[in-house]
């Protein structure tokens, strides 16, 4: 039974609770619900977390913007081709501090998802993000990024307009900025499409988000020539927040309510707000050089850590 099936069972229990009119029966079913949450909803597999990361009702970037920032002004276009709705960005206030906010945007329904291409950006989306980040660096505004994408769009049009170059330029420029970049993986963190706005001084993942080189289905198709083995692939890929924290790729895990962020978004917004406030305070007294150097050192250390562990897994001495 995966997490979505468990969620359906939980909904049946909650619907049953609404129909009851007996005080003792209500008390009993409430206890059943809490016990079920504690046992079934707290023991999640990697595939369960994949399903939660993709959950249709999970809060999206726009929800975080509305909850955390004041006076948000959205900016559009890459000044080259067109506006890409897969990436939303602009400026706003966080606890009275001007910041630049960028994030991949999924829709709340099929029509919205089609309009924003299921959060899979074209090159113009990454160029828009780069334009906003360059502006933030110029005016000394921290950059807050929300990652939630299956990956960059792999279509012919995107490739012909320079998808790979757009991602590479973002990575190159982000490595040079002197303002802090704080990244939150709030759902799916897929491949270069996620990393193109995700090279942060501090990177946090929501508990049930995922971050990987490609989807479990893609991994299974390549490795086993069978996309139906996505569940096994999810376990092998080590793509959960707990895996990535253990590998020291991310800086922290933000807790979610039992059953996922969609079950109580206000709790998640509060947890993200507290984490963001602490992160900005951490970098507030640092110079541009110190911030840039700290980001460089962070990613150099990740590379060393991964090579060290890979060599040890192979039985090769470093």
Secondary structure per residue as TSV (DSSP state, phi and psi in degrees):
chain	resnum	aa	ss	phi	psi
A	1	X	-	360.0	118.4
A	2	X	-	-86.9	178.3
A	3	X	H	-62.8	-34.2
A	4	X	H	-69.2	-36.1
A	5	X	H	-68.2	-38.9
A	6	X	H	-63.3	-38.4
A	7	X	H	-64.9	-38.8
A	8	X	H	-63.6	-40.8
A	9	X	H	-65.0	-40.6
A	10	X	H	-63.1	-40.0
A	11	X	H	-63.3	-37.6
A	12	X	H	-62.5	-41.9
A	13	X	H	-63.6	-40.6
A	14	X	H	-69.2	-37.4
A	15	X	H	-65.7	-38.1
A	16	X	H	-63.3	-38.6
A	17	X	H	-61.1	-40.4
A	18	X	H	-66.1	-28.5
A	19	X	H	-83.7	-16.3
A	20	X	-	-75.0	148.1
A	21	X	-	-129.5	9.9
A	22	X	-	-106.4	124.3
A	23	X	H	-59.5	-43.6
A	24	X	H	-68.8	-39.5
A	25	X	H	-64.2	-39.1
A	26	X	H	-62.4	-43.8
A	27	X	H	-61.8	-41.9
A	28	X	H	-66.1	-43.4
A	29	X	H	-70.2	-32.8
A	30	X	H	-63.6	-40.3
A	31	X	H	-66.3	-39.3
A	32	X	H	-61.0	-42.3
A	33	X	H	-63.3	-46.6
A	34	X	H	-65.4	-40.1
A	35	X	H	-64.8	-39.5
A	36	X	H	-65.8	-42.9
A	37	X	I	-59.9	-45.6
A	38	X	I	-65.4	-33.5
A	39	X	I	-94.0	-57.8
A	40	X	I	-77.7	-42.7
A	41	X	I	-81.4	-13.8
A	42	X	T	-94.9	-13.8
A	43	X	S	-104.7	88.9
A	44	X	-	-109.6	140.0
A	45	X	-	-86.3	171.9
A	46	X	H	-60.2	-38.9
A	47	X	H	-67.3	-36.6
A	48	X	H	-57.2	-42.8
A	49	X	H	-69.6	-31.8
A	50	X	H	-61.1	-46.5
A	51	X	H	-64.1	-39.0
A	52	X	H	-68.3	-38.7
A	53	X	H	-61.4	-29.3
A	54	X	T	-97.2	0.9
A	55	X	-	-55.7	132.8
A	56	X	T	-61.7	-29.1
A	57	X	T	-95.6	3.6
A	58	X	S	-64.6	140.7
A	59	X	-	-59.3	140.0
A	60	X	-	-107.4	177.4
A	61	X	H	-53.2	-45.1
A	62	X	H	-60.3	-34.2
A	63	X	H	-65.7	-40.4
A	64	X	H	-67.5	-38.8
A	65	X	H	-61.5	-46.6
A	66	X	H	-63.5	-35.4
A	67	X	H	-83.1	-31.3
A	68	X	H	-107.3	-23.1
A	69	X	-	-120.7	146.6
A	70	X	E	-104.0	150.8
A	71	X	E	54.6	41.9
A	72	X	E	-69.2	131.4
A	73	X	E	-118.9	113.1
A	74	X	E	-78.5	141.7
A	75	X	-	-117.0	147.3
A	76	X	-	-124.9	151.9
A	77	X	-	83.5	156.3
A	78	X	-	-106.9	3.5
A	79	X	S	64.1	19.2
A	80	X	S	-133.9	-47.5
A	81	X	S	-126.5	-68.6
A	82	X	-	-166.3	178.8
A	83	X	-	-86.2	135.5
A	84	X	-	-108.9	114.5
A	85	X	T	-76.1	-6.5
A	86	X	T	-69.5	-22.4
A	87	X	E	-121.9	127.3
A	88	X	E	-108.8	140.0
A	89	X	E	-158.3	156.9
A	90	X	E	173.5	-163.8
A	91	X	E	-119.8	152.7
A	92	X	E	-163.8	-175.0
A	93	X	E	-114.0	131.8
A	94	X	E	-117.8	111.8
A	95	X	T	49.6	46.7
A	96	X	T	73.1	3.2
A	97	X	E	-98.5	125.6
A	98	X	E	-66.2	131.1
A	99	X	E	-138.5	160.2
A	100	X	E	-104.6	131.4
A	101	X	E	-116.7	131.8
A	102	X	E	-136.8	140.7
A	103	X	E	-167.0	155.8
A	104	X	E	-80.0	137.6
A	105	X	-	-116.6	120.8
A	106	X	-	-96.3	159.7
A	107	X	-	-92.8	163.4
A	108	X	S	-89.9	-8.7
A	109	X	S	-149.8	174.9
A	110	X	H	-60.0	-42.8
A	111	X	H	-62.4	-43.2
A	112	X	H	-65.6	-40.4
A	113	X	H	-64.1	-38.1
A	114	X	H	-65.7	-40.8
A	115	X	H	-63.1	-36.8
A	116	X	T	-103.5	16.8
A	117	X	G	54.3	37.3
A	118	X	G	55.7	33.6
A	119	X	G	67.0	19.4
A	120	X	-	-99.4	105.2
A	121	X	-	-76.8	150.1
A	122	X	-	-90.4	174.6
A	123	X	H	-55.8	-36.8
A	124	X	H	-64.4	-27.1
A	125	X	H	-67.1	-43.6
A	126	X	H	-71.4	-32.0
A	127	X	H	-69.2	-34.6
A	128	X	H	-63.6	-45.0
A	129	X	H	-60.4	-41.8
A	130	X	H	-64.4	-41.5
A	131	X	H	-59.0	-43.4
A	132	X	H	-70.1	-37.0
A	133	X	H	-68.9	-38.6
A	134	X	H	-63.7	-39.3
A	135	X	H	-64.1	-41.0
A	136	X	H	-62.3	-42.4
A	137	X	H	-64.3	-40.0
A	138	X	H	-62.6	-40.9
A	139	X	T	-101.9	13.9
A	140	X	T	60.6	44.8
A	141	X	-	-107.0	131.1
A	142	X	E	-58.0	149.2
A	143	X	E	-107.0	125.5
A	144	X	E	-113.5	121.5
A	145	X	E	-118.5	136.7
A	146	X	E	-115.1	116.0
A	147	X	E	-97.6	125.9
A	148	X	E	-162.9	81.4
A	149	X	E	-150.2	143.8
A	150	X	S	-68.1	-22.1
A	151	X	-	150.8	171.8
A	152	X	S	-66.3	148.6
A	153	X	-	-68.8	127.5
A	154	X	-	-95.8	19.9
A	155	X	S	-72.3	167.5
A	156	X	H	-62.2	-42.8
A	157	X	H	-61.8	-42.3
A	158	X	H	-64.7	-42.3
A	159	X	H	-67.1	-39.9
A	160	X	H	-69.5	-23.1
A	161	X	T	-95.2	8.9
A	162	X	T	91.1	49.2
A	163	X	H	-60.0	-49.8
A	164	X	H	-60.9	-42.4
A	165	X	H	-66.0	-39.7
A	166	X	H	-60.7	-43.3
A	167	X	H	-65.7	-44.5
A	168	X	H	-62.1	-40.6
A	169	X	H	-65.0	-37.7
A	170	X	H	-61.4	-45.7
A	171	X	H	-62.8	-42.5
A	172	X	H	-62.6	-47.8
A	173	X	H	-70.7	-37.7
A	174	X	H	-63.7	-29.1
A	175	X	T	-68.6	-17.2
A	176	X	T	-104.2	-10.9
A	177	X	-	-68.8	143.3
A	178	X	S	-96.7	2.4
A	179	X	S	-100.3	152.5
A	180	X	-	-67.2	141.1
A	181	X	E	-117.0	116.0
A	182	X	E	-110.1	123.4
A	183	X	E	-116.1	136.8
A	184	X	E	-124.0	120.0
A	185	X	E	-88.1	110.3
A	186	X	E	-103.6	-10.7
A	187	X	E	-152.9	-107.5
A	188	X	E	-91.2	133.7
A	189	X	E	-116.5	91.3
A	190	X	E	-103.6	111.1
A	191	X	H	55.8	-151.2
A	192	X	H	-63.8	-24.3
A	193	X	H	-62.4	-32.4
A	194	X	H	-82.2	-44.3
A	195	X	H	-64.6	-25.2
A	196	X	T	-62.5	-20.1
A	197	X	T	-124.1	13.2
A	198	X	T	-114.6	11.7
A	199	X	-	-84.0	86.8
A	200	X	-	-107.4	158.5
A	201	X	S	-65.0	-35.1
A	202	X	E	-136.4	130.6
A	203	X	E	-123.7	123.6
A	204	X	E	-120.5	148.1
A	205	X	E	-121.0	137.8
A	206	X	E	-64.8	149.2
A	207	X	T	-52.1	-40.8
A	208	X	T	-105.7	26.7
A	209	X	-	-92.9	170.5
A	210	X	E	-133.2	155.2
A	211	X	E	-148.5	117.5
A	212	X	E	-158.2	171.6
A	213	X	S	-73.7	-23.3
A	214	X	S	-166.6	178.5
A	215	X	-	-74.0	156.7
A	216	X	H	-58.5	-35.5
A	217	X	H	-64.8	-41.5
A	218	X	H	-66.4	-41.1
A	219	X	H	-60.5	-46.0
A	220	X	H	-65.5	-36.5
A	221	X	H	-65.7	-38.4
A	222	X	H	-75.6	-47.1
A	223	X	H	-77.0	-44.0
A	224	X	T	-115.1	0.8
A	225	X	S	57.0	33.4
A	226	X	-	-153.0	100.5
A	227	X	G	-65.5	-19.6
A	228	X	G	-69.1	-11.1
A	229	X	G	-91.4	27.7
A	230	X	H	-60.9	-34.0
A	231	X	H	-62.6	-46.1
A	232	X	H	-65.1	-37.5
A	233	X	H	-63.6	-40.2
A	234	X	H	-59.4	-39.1
A	235	X	H	-68.1	-41.6
A	236	X	H	-71.8	-28.9
A	237	X	H	-76.7	-18.2
A	238	X	T	55.4	57.2
A	239	X	-	-104.8	1.7
A	240	X	B	-81.8	166.3
A	241	X	H	-61.1	-36.4
A	242	X	H	-69.7	-37.3
A	243	X	H	-63.1	-47.1
A	244	X	H	-71.8	-29.3
A	245	X	H	-68.4	-39.7
A	246	X	H	-63.7	-35.7
A	247	X	T	-81.2	-1.3
A	248	X	T	62.8	30.8
A	249	X	S	-86.5	-31.9
A	250	X	S	-113.6	166.0
A	251	X	S	-98.4	-17.1
A	252	X	E	-174.7	161.8
A	253	X	E	-115.1	131.1
A	254	X	E	-100.2	121.2
A	255	X	-	-66.0	147.4
A	256	X	-	-118.9	160.0
A	257	X	-	-63.3	156.7
A	258	X	T	-56.9	127.4
A	259	X	T	95.9	-4.4
A	260	X	-	116.6	162.6
A	261	X	G	-62.0	-29.9
A	262	X	G	-68.9	-16.4
A	263	X	G	-77.2	-23.3
A	264	X	-	-159.2	76.4
A	265	X	H	-57.0	-32.2
A	266	X	H	-61.1	-37.1
A	267	X	H	-64.1	-42.7
A	268	X	H	-65.4	-44.8
A	269	X	H	-59.1	-41.5
A	270	X	H	-63.8	-42.1
A	271	X	H	-66.6	-39.7
A	272	X	H	-67.0	-41.8
A	273	X	H	-59.8	-44.8
A	274	X	H	-63.2	-42.7
A	275	X	H	-65.1	-42.8
A	276	X	H	-65.0	-41.8
A	277	X	H	-60.8	-45.0
A	278	X	H	-63.4	-41.2
A	279	X	H	-65.7	-42.8
A	280	X	H	-66.1	-38.1
A	281	X	H	-63.5	-35.9
A	282	X	H	-62.1	-37.1
A	283	X	H	-97.3	-5.1
A	284	X	H	-60.4	-35.6
A	285	X	T	-92.0	1.6
A	286	X	-	-90.8	146.0
A	287	X	-	-77.8	167.0
A	288	X	H	-58.8	-40.8
A	289	X	H	-63.0	-43.5
A	290	X	H	-65.5	-39.2
A	291	X	H	-66.5	-45.1
A	292	X	H	-63.9	-42.1
A	293	X	H	-66.8	-39.0
A	294	X	H	-63.4	-39.0
A	295	X	H	-67.3	-43.7
A	296	X	H	-59.5	-47.4
A	297	X	H	-62.9	-39.4
A	298	X	H	-56.8	-48.4
A	299	X	H	-76.9	-30.0
A	300	X	H	-64.3	-39.4
A	301	X	H	-67.4	-36.0
A	302	X	H	-61.4	-44.9
A	303	X	H	-60.6	-42.7
A	304	X	H	-65.3	-44.8
A	305	X	H	-60.4	-42.4
A	306	X	H	-68.9	-40.9
A	307	X	H	-64.4	-41.0
A	308	X	H	-60.9	-46.4
A	309	X	H	-70.2	-36.3
A	310	X	H	-64.4	-44.5
A	311	X	H	-62.1	-40.5
A	312	X	H	-69.2	-35.7
A	313	X	H	-64.2	-33.2
A	314	X	H	-83.1	-9.2
A	315	X	T	79.8	21.6
A	316	X	-	-102.5	129.3
A	317	X	-	-74.1	145.0
A	318	X	-	-80.2	360.0
